[in-house]
Amino acid sequence: MTRRLLRHLDDPSLFGGPIATKLSPLLERIIEKRLSAEARQVLDTLALATIPLGKHALHMVCPRPRLLKELRAASLLVAYPQHAQVLPMVASVVRSQLSAEQKHLLEERLIEALSHWLNAGKASDREMGAIITELAVLYLQHHRLLEAAELLIYYGWMSYNRGYGPRLARLSQKVMKQFDWRLSADGECGGLLLYSLLTPFLGKTVDAEKQAADFQRILALAAEGSVALQPATEMHPIHLLMVYHMNHRHFEEAQAVLAAGTARLKPYRQTQVDVHASLYAHRAMLLAKWSNDLEEQGATERVPSMREEVIALYRQCCTLLSTSCEASPLKSRLLKKRLSAYLNSLGYHLTRNGRAAEALAFLEQSIELGEQGYCNFGALAAAYGDTSLALMELGRPEEALLFDEKALIEAQHCAESGDALSQDEVWIYRVNRGRLYLRLGRLDEAEQLLREAEPRIHPRRSVYRLFAKEALAEIKQRRSQSSLRQEPDR
């Protein structure tokens, strides 16, 4: 019901229709008699904005304060103290009177204003999510797909965390059906990236084989110079290609993808700390998954050293980002989001290596940042879940259960939003709960959770299938031992 309501509210024609048509002559008289030509131009631009504009955007749209005073005096604006937005019904009438060419030119101006506001970074978390969404919408409507994709790769998390993912996914799907976006290299890369980024918000699973081929195509276009990608944009296909190969246990292929990406991005390592840290993190991810696979196969000789390297790499990531001095408020938000993720990973791997006491401080820092909004969509659930496991290792079961409950609630909330990736993730939190119940001696409940979750775990989370199998084996062993103890002496 909520999603249906939000979809209707997204419709810019909501405040149009017969009433707006009747008001049109009256509005025209007000504009003609009470507004200067300059104020009318500002009104036209503001009418295209679906969010209230703050001062950084307003300065670009309306450099003269007196023009806003004209609009307010004519009662055409919503009564916001620090922002400006045209009354919805007035905006609907104004938009209906603009030609397609006028609308396009004014929207280009609005894109500049929103970009200026975004880069200034002077907005609340809620506003940042709305700004990014509005800017992405305009990029999509103007068929600037690569710019939309790059915006979302860097900062889309602020939009998704505010619930805008499904809206952007629907619009992207609609726009990409309207023209042949593969005619240019930029359009092709943008379209493929948007499909990867937004399809899960439609509740659909991306075809892994097709996605791998798409990403190889993107990297090939970048390598030959047909398209210029931002470093984080290039890391996106590198990351998902690595995940694809690792899901198929092709670790050498994943290593080759990372090596090629590292070579291409080498010039940025000294100038962009997020690129430097990201390359370390991807090396850590590769070693972590590779060591899990070796453990599952019983080839454990290299596992301890690999896991120690994983910890060292994530520690380097955290050090790089926590000691970085970033002047840009916008970039600072991005680095905090990345730091939150790396702190979580470091805490998880420390716990896994039997160092839960050391892990807890890093996990707490990750949660603190995540609860402030510095996290990817769904990532807060992971931080809660990993904290729960660390607390259980430390013999603090009541606190562990509290964080386990937080993790499952957060995961289910994300899944219920329609996000396909989050729907897959719910099962790993059921495994975590099963492991907790096992430690608490609640064997029947633990077994039910583990048996239900184990076959539903996505290949990218194969370590949780290993955890489930180990826990089920322990349950079987405990019951066997209990049965032996209960047998009478013969």
N, C-alpha and C positions, 0 to 999 in steps of 0.2 A: 504493500500500500504506500509506504513512504517513498519507495523508488518511483512509483507511478506518479505521485504528486510532484516529486522533484523534476520528473521528465516534463510534466505540463508547465511547471514554472520556468523551465528552460526556454519555452516557446516565446519568442519576441512578439508574437501577435496576440499574446494573452490579453493585453489591454487595448487591442484594436477593435475592429468590428463596427456595428451600427452606431454605438454611442460615440466612438471616436470620429466616425464620419459626420455625425451631426455637429460635433464640436469644431470640426475643421474650419468652417467659415468664421466662427467667433475667434478662434485662435489666430487666424490670418489677420483679422482686424487688429488684434492686440499687438501682433508682431509688426504690422505696418505702421501703427500709430506710436508705439512705445519703444521700439528697438531700433538702434542704429544698424547700419549695414554690417559693421564689425561685430556687433553683438549677435546679429542673426547668424553669422558664420560660426561663431562660438557655439551657439545653440545647436546648429546642425551637427557639429562634431560631438558635442556632449550627448546628443540624442542617440548616437550610435554606440555609446558606452553602456554596458549593462551592469557596471559596478560604479559606486561612488568614487570619484577621482580625488586623490590627495593632492597636496600642494605641489609636489614635484612633477606630477603629471599635468596639473592645472597650469603651471607656469609655461609649459610647452604649448598647451592648447589656447591659453588665454593670458598672454603676458601683461595685459593691462587690467588691474583689479576693477576699474570702473565698469568694465564690460560685464563682469559677474554681478556687480551691483545693479546694472540694468535688468539682468535676467531675474534677480531676486525681487526687484521692485515690481516687476511684471507678474510675480507669483508663478514663475515657470519652473522653479527649482524646489527640490525636496529640502526641508529645513534642517540641513546638517550644519553644525558649527565649523568644522574643519575641512569638510569635503563638499563636492558639488556633484549633483546628479539631477537630470531633468525628470520632472514628474512623469511616471510611466505612460499615462494616457497622452500627455503632450509629446513625449518621445515617439510614441507610435504614430501620431499624426505627422510629425516632422519627417520621420523616416519614409512614410508613404509618399511624401512629396519630392523626395530626392530621386534623381535619375541614377541609373546604374553607374554611370561614369562619375557623377558627383560622390556617390556613396563610396566608390573605390578610392578616390583621392582622399576623402576625409578619413577613411579607415587607415590609409597609409600614415596619415598624420597622427592618428590615434595610436598606431603601432609604435611610432617614435616616442610619443608621450609615455606610454606604458613601459617601454624599454628603459627610458630615462628613470622612471619611478622605481622600476625593479632594480636597476643597477645602483641606485642610491641606497637601497636596502633599508630605507627609513619607513618601515611599515610593520604592523603587528603580524603575528603568524597567520592569523585568519586572512588579513589583507594580502599577504604574500601569496597564499594559496589562490586567492581570487585573481590577483594580478597575473600570475602565471597561467591560470586557466583562460582568462580573457585574451591574453596575448597568443596563446596556443590556438584558440578559436579563430582569431583573426588570421594567423598564419595559414591555418587550414583552409579557411574560406578564400584566401588569396592564392591558394595552391602553392604555397611556400613550404613544401613538405619537409625538406631537410632542416630548415630553420625551426619548424615545429618539433621535429624529432630531437634536434640538439638541445633545444630548450628543455624538453621533457627528460632527456637523459641526465642533464645536469641538475635540474631543479623541479622536475615533475613530482618528486616525493612530497613537496609541500602542497601541491594540488591534490594528489591522491589521498594524503592524510586528512584532507578536508572533505573527502567524498566525491571529488569531481572526476575520478577516473572513468566511471561508466559514461558520463556525459561526453567526455572527449573521445572515448572509444566509439560511441554511436556516430558522432559527427565525422570522425576520421573515416569510418566505414562508408558513410553517405557520400562524403566528398570524393573519395577515391573511386567511386563508381561513376562520377560525373565526367571524368576526362582520362586520357591515357597518360598516366603519370610515369610511364617507363620511357617516354620519348627522350628524356635527358638523363644524364648520369646523376645529377643532383636529385631529380624527381624520383628516379629509381631507388637510390639509396634511402632517401627520405621515406618513401612509401614502404620499403621493406623494414626499415627500422620502426616505423609507426605500427606496422602490423604486429611486430614482435612485442612492442611495448604495451599496446593497448588491447590486443585480442583477449588476454585473460580477464579483463574487466567486463567482457561480454559473457563470461561464464564458459568460454570455449577454450579447449586445449590446442595449443599450437602444434602443428605437425613437425616433429623434431627433425625428420629427414629433410623436409623442405626448408626448414629454417636453417639447417646447417649449410645447405646449398646456397641459400640466399646470402648468408653471412660470408661464405667464401667469395661470392660475387662482389659483395661490398668491399672486402679487403683487397680483392684483385683490382677493382676500380681505383681504390685509394693508392695502391702500389704503383699503378701505371700513370698516376697523376690526373686521371679523368675527373676526380672529385677531391676536394680539399676538406678533410674532416678535422674537427676539433679533437684533441687528444682523448678526452673522456668518451667522445663519440666512437672513436676507433677502439677503445677498450671494451665497448659494449659487445660488438661481434666477437672480439677475441675471447671475452669471458664466456659467452654462450657456446662458442665453438669448443672451448676447452671442456665445458660441462657436458656437451654432447659426446665428446670422445671419452670422457671419464665415465659417463653413464654406461658406455659400452665396454668399459675396462681397457680402453686403448690409451694407456697413459703416455706412451712414447709419442703418439700423435698429438696429445694435448700439450706435451712438453715442447714439441716442434712449433705448435701454434704460438705458445708463449714466447719462445725464443725469437721467432720472426717478429712478433709484436714488440718485444723489448728492443730489438735492433732498430725498428722503424721509429720508435718513440724515444730513443736515446737522447736526441737533442733537447727534449723537454725535461729530462730528469733533474737537471741542475736549476732549471728556472721555474718549474711547477711542482711544488711539493706533493700535490695530490696524485700526480702521475707517478712520481718516485715511489710513494707509499703504495699505490695501487699495484705496481709491478711486484713489489715485495709480497703483497697480500695474495696475488695470484700464484706466486711461487709457493706460498704457504698452503693455499687451498689445494694445489696439485699434490704436494707432499702428504697432506693430511688424508686425502682420498686414496692416494696410492698406498699409504701405510695401512689404511683400513682394509683395502683389498688383499694386501699381503697377509694381514692377520687372519682374515677370513679363510685364506687358503692354507693357513698353518705355516707359512714361510715368514717366521717372525724375527729372523736374525737382524734385518736392517731396520725393523720397526722402531725400536727405542731411539736410535740416532735420528731417524727421519722426524719423529715427533718432537724431539728436542729442537731440531732446526725450525720446525713449524712455530714453536713457542718463541724462538729467537727472532724469527721474521716478523711475527705479529707485534712483538715488543718494539722492534725497530719502527714499524708503522706507527705505533702509538707515540713513540718518542718524536718522530718526525712531525707529526701533526700537532702534538701538544706543545711543542717548542716553537712552532711556526708563528711568525708575526705577520698577520694578514691585514692589510689596510682596508680592503674592500669589505663592507658589512655583508654583502651578498656572498662573496667567496668565503667569508668567515663562517657563515651558516653551513655552507657545503662541507667545509673542513670539519666542523663539529659533528655533522651527520656521519661523515666517514670515520671520525674518531670513535663515535659511539659504536659503530659496527666492529671496528678493530678491537676495541676494549672487550666487547662481547666475545669475539673469537678467541682472544687471548685468555679470558677467563674460562671459557669452555675447555680449551686444550690443557690449561693448567689443571683443571678439575679431573680431566680424563687421565692425566699423568700422575694422579695421586697428590696434587698440591692444591687442594680445595681452599685451605686457609689463605694461601697467597692469591688465589683466584677471586675470592669474594670482593676484595677492594676494587678490582677492575670491573667486575660485574655491576657493582653498586654505582660506579661512575657511568657505566653504559646506560643503566636505567635512568639515572639522573638526567643525562642528556636526552634520552629517548622520551621521557615524560615531558620535557620542554619542547618536544616536537622535532628534535634532531635525529630522525631515524627514517629508514625506508618503510614503506607501507607493510605492516605485518611484522616488522623487526622487533618491536617491543615484546611481543609474545616470546620470541626466542630468548631475550635477555631475562625475562621472568622465569622461563623454564630452566635455563642453565643455572640461574641463581638457586632455584629450588633443589636441583641436583647437588650443587655445592653444599648447601645447608644440610642436606641429608647425609652427605659424606662426613660432615662435621658433627653429626649426632644432634642435630637441631630439627627434629621431625615436624614439630608444630609450625615453625616458620617455613619449613620446606613445603608443607601442604598449603600454606597461605599463598606462596608464590606460584605453586602449581595451579591453584585455582585461578589466579590472575592470568597466568599464561593461557589456560584453556579458554577463559572468557574472551581474552583479546583475540586469540586465534579464531574462535567461532564468530566473533564480531566481524572480522575481516572476511571470513568465508561467506557469511550471510550477506555481505555487500555484493556478492555475485562474482568475486574474483576467483578464477579457476585455480591459480597457484595457491592461494590461501586455503581453498577447499582440499587440496592435496596435503597441505601442511598439518591440518587438524590431526591426522593420524599419528604424527610423531609425538604430539603432546599426550596422546592416549598411551603411547609406549612409555613416555616419561612417568605418567601417573601409575601405570602398571608396575614400573620398577620401584616407585616409592611405596606402593602398597606391599610389594614383596618384602622390602626392608622392614616394613611395619608388621609383617607376619599375616597380612590379609591376603592369603594365597588364592582363595576362590575369586575374589574381586580382581586381583592382579591377573590371574590366568584369563579371565573373561576379556579384560581389556586388551591383553597382549595378543590373544588369538584373533580377536576382531580386527586389530590394527595391522598385524604383521603382513597379511597378503595385500593390503591396500597401500603400502608405503611405496612412494614413487622411487624409481631407480636413482634419482639424484640424491636421495636420502637413504641410500642403501645401508649406511652404518646403523640406522635405527632398526633395520631388519635384523642386523647382527645382534643389537642390544636385545631385541625381542626374543630371538632364539636363545640367547644366553640366559635370559631371565626365565624362560619357559623350561629350559634344562635344569636350572636351579630349583624351580618349583617341583619338578619331577623328582629330583634328588632328595629334596627335603621330605617329600611325602613318602618316599621309599625308606628313608632313615626313620621317619616317625612310625611307619608300619612295622619295621624291624624291632623298634623299642617296645612296641605294644604287644608283640608276640609273647606268649607265656613260655617259661623255661620248660624244656622237655627233659 
